[in-house]
Amino acid sequence: MPRVALATYDPRPEPHLDRDLPVLLAALRGAGACADAVSWDDPEADWSAYDLVVIRSTWDYSWRAAEFLAWAERCGRVTRLANPPAVVRWSTDKRYLGDLAAADVPVVPTRFLAPGDPADLPEDHEYVVKPTSGAGARYAARYPPEDGGAARAQLARMHAEGLTAMVQPYMRGIDAGGERALQFFGGRLLHASRKGAVLAPGTAYDAKKVPHPGLERWTPTPAERAVAERALAAVPGAPELLYARVDLVDGDEPGEVRVMELELVEPNLFLFLHPGSVDTVRDAILAAAAGR
């Protein structure tokens, strides 16, 4: 009987912010596995008792990045962690976009401003400021050029907290085409979804946002799938990934697709939108637990 832990930050059965978690637990247990939801920071958890630990909804990690990465390293030393600790470390810092760009993957143009760097902001186009480590649009906002004062105030707040900022042009294609999320599991395309724009004009960076507005099923185009696969192939070391999500947006040129984000840590799978994917995810987790 394989033993699998689904790492989360809130292991209560109901209600749960992670709508995938109870579905996966039921599917794994129904297949004969011993499956538990375990808080990643539970000091009593014995991770070595599991054949596989799958990071599922550790959605508070960006507030505690150093602690979370230390946990991933410890966990990876005593059992199999999916995804592996080196992948987790790389993916929790969005400076990986620079690595993807260096590998000729089309990404949203990005500059990084660390604490101490001058607040050099665009003066001729709308842009987005957000942290290199974040989730749920935390500390993210869009600004027109004339709102440089507000953007600098955000940068000052982030830098005071030790956060490195990302500055990106606001990709206007999101307003029409949305943001497409291609989910991969067990090395194969699982399904895709599309959501609307998250950052509304004038919304404060520290306001709570709706992370997945207008979420719907999506059939990826060949161009979208090709860019997603290029991004995954560029992950350093070509590691074996149990799961991945590639977020794509339209570029400025017709037919152009760019990577907004590559999520290899704790992506929402949206199984409520794609119930037919549950068996595929279950089987891939069981295979990984068996070392296949």
Stockholm file with secondary structure:
# STOCKHOLM 1.0

chainA/1-292         MPRVALATYDPRPEPHLDRDLPVLLAALRGAGACADAVSWDDPEADWSAYDLVVIRSTWDYSWRAAEFLAWAERCGRVTRLANPPAVVRWSTDKRYLGDLAAADVPVVPTRFLAPGDPADLPEDHEYVVKPTSGAGARYAARYPPEDGGAARAQLARMHAEGLTAMVQPYMRGIDAGGERALQFFGGRLLHASRKGAVLAPGTAYDAKKVPHPGLERWTPTPAERAVAERALAAVPGAPELLYARVDLVDGDEPGEVRVMELELVEPNLFLFLHPGSVDTVRDAILAAAAGR
#=GR chainA/1-292 SS CCEEEEEESCCCSSSCSCTHHHHHHHHHHHTTCEEEEEETTCTTCCGGGCSEEEEEECTTGGGSHHHHHHHHHHHHHHSEEESCHHHHHHHTSTTHHHHHHHTTCCBCCCEEECTTSCCCCCSSSCEEEEESSCSTTTTCEEECGGGHHHHHHHHHHHHHTTCCEEEEECCTHHHHHCEEEEEEETTEEEEEEEECCSCCTTCCTTSCCCSSTTCEECCCCHHHHHHHHHHHHTSTTCCCCSEEEEEEEECSSTTCEEEEEEECSCCCCCTTTCGGGHHHHHHHHHHHHTTC
#=GC SS_cons         CCEEEEEESCCCSSSCSCTHHHHHHHHHHHTTCEEEEEETTCTTCCGGGCSEEEEEECTTGGGSHHHHHHHHHHHHHHSEEESCHHHHHHHTSTTHHHHHHHTTCCBCCCEEECTTSCCCCCSSSCEEEEESSCSTTTTCEEECGGGHHHHHHHHHHHHHTTCCEEEEECCTHHHHHCEEEEEEETTEEEEEEEECCSCCTTCCTTSCCCSSTTCEECCCCHHHHHHHHHHHHTSTTCCCCSEEEEEEEECSSTTCEEEEEEECSCCCCCTTTCGGGHHHHHHHHHHHHTTC
//
